Amino acid sequence: MMNALVLIALLSLLQALHFDMQGTINRVSSPSSMVIGNETLNKTVVLDGIDASGLNNKQYNYLMSDIQGYLTGKRVLVNGSYIYFDLLGSYNAQSINEMMEKKISDLEQMSYLFCEGYDC
C-alpha cells in the first residue's frame, strides 16, 4: 500500500514537469492577462483564445470583479499561453483559459441583465 502511495506521488510530480512555470497568480490585469509569480520571477502571461470585446462595461466590470477575487492567490501551472490550477503537483485538465471563455460566453448570453442606458 505504501509503494502505491509513493508511485501516485511520483506520477503526479512527473505530470507537472512538462510545464514552463509553476507559481501563484499575483494579479489579474484583464481577462486575458495575468501576472504569475514564484520565488525567482514574475511573468505576465497572455492567455490564448480569450476575447472579452463583446462585453459592455457593466459585464466587463462584473467579470473582472469575479475573476480577481477568485483567481488572485491561486497556485497554477503555466504551459505557454495556457494556465492550469496546480493540484499539488498535478493539474486540472480544464485550463483557466477554457474557464474564462465560458464565463465570457455566459455573460454575453445574459446581456439583458447588464443593460447600459438604452442598449437593451
Disulfide bonds with the S-S distance in Angstrom:
Cys115-Cys120 1.49
